[in-house]
Amino acid sequence: MPKPRKSLCADPYCQIIRRLIERRKELGMTQWDLAAAYGEDQSFISRIERFQRRLDVYEYTSFCRILQIDPGEYLRPIWEQSPEPDGSE
């Protein structure tokens, strides 16, 4: 099985971003609200949500805190759906 690629369009990554967008909307937050809480401008959030900018681990955990979700539990369904790596390089 090939290694997962570092891609903005990889399905697990897209699922993570879609879930964060869904949670933001559940809380009634706009991109402006999330950006202000994180200390960035709205275009920063927009680029992430449109898959034009990759979200790193620190940003992910910060967004989870703002969106009142547990980072690990939020990733669990995606991790459980991902295929096991075969260990080859």
C-alpha positions as CSV (number, residue, x, y, z in Angstrom):
1,M,0.0,0.0,0.0
2,P,1.4,3.4,-0.9
3,K,2.3,5.9,1.9
4,P,-0.3,8.6,2.6
5,R,0.7,11.8,0.8
6,K,0.9,15.2,2.3
7,S,-2.0,16.6,0.3
8,L,-4.6,19.2,0.9
9,C,-7.0,17.0,-0.9
10,A,-6.3,13.7,0.9
11,D,-9.7,12.3,2.1
12,P,-8.8,12.0,5.8
13,Y,-7.6,15.6,5.9
14,C,-10.7,16.9,4.1
15,Q,-12.8,15.0,6.6
16,I,-11.1,16.8,9.5
17,I,-11.6,20.2,8.0
18,R,-15.2,19.5,7.1
19,R,-15.9,18.3,10.6
20,L,-14.3,21.5,12.0
21,I,-16.5,23.6,9.7
22,E,-19.6,21.7,10.8
23,R,-18.7,22.2,14.5
24,R,-18.1,26.0,13.9
25,K,-21.5,26.3,12.3
26,E,-23.1,24.2,15.1
27,L,-21.8,26.8,17.6
28,G,-23.2,29.6,15.4
29,M,-19.7,31.0,14.8
30,T,-18.7,32.7,11.6
31,Q,-15.2,32.6,10.1
32,W,-14.8,36.1,11.5
33,D,-15.6,34.8,15.0
34,L,-13.2,31.9,14.8
35,A,-10.5,34.1,13.4
36,A,-10.9,36.7,16.2
37,A,-10.7,34.0,18.8
38,Y,-7.6,32.5,17.2
39,G,-5.9,35.9,16.6
40,E,-5.9,35.9,12.9
41,D,-8.0,37.5,10.1
42,Q,-11.0,36.0,8.4
43,S,-9.0,35.2,5.2
44,F,-6.8,32.8,7.2
45,I,-9.8,30.7,8.2
46,S,-11.2,31.0,4.7
47,R,-8.0,29.6,3.2
48,I,-8.0,26.6,5.5
49,E,-11.7,25.9,4.9
50,R,-11.2,26.1,1.1
51,F,-8.2,23.7,1.3
52,Q,-5.8,26.4,0.2
53,R,-3.8,26.3,3.4
54,R,-2.9,23.3,5.5
55,L,-3.8,23.2,9.1
56,D,-0.9,22.2,11.4
57,V,-1.2,20.2,14.6
58,Y,-0.8,23.3,16.9
59,E,-3.5,25.2,14.9
60,Y,-5.8,22.1,15.0
61,T,-5.5,21.8,18.8
62,S,-6.1,25.5,19.2
63,F,-9.2,25.4,17.0
64,C,-10.4,22.4,19.0
65,R,-10.1,24.4,22.2
66,I,-12.0,27.3,20.7
67,L,-14.7,25.0,19.2
68,Q,-14.9,23.2,22.6
69,I,-14.0,19.7,21.3
70,D,-11.5,17.1,22.4
71,P,-8.8,16.9,19.6
72,G,-8.2,13.2,20.0
73,E,-11.8,12.1,20.2
74,Y,-12.6,14.3,17.2
75,L,-10.0,12.5,15.2
76,R,-10.9,9.0,16.4
77,P,-13.6,8.3,13.7
78,I,-11.3,9.3,10.9
79,W,-8.4,7.3,12.4
80,E,-10.6,4.2,12.7
81,Q,-11.6,4.5,9.0
82,S,-8.0,4.9,7.8
83,P,-6.3,1.8,6.4
84,E,-3.4,0.3,8.3
85,P,0.0,1.1,6.9
86,D,1.9,-1.9,5.5
87,G,5.2,-0.8,7.0
88,S,7.1,-0.7,3.7
89,E,9.0,2.3,2.6
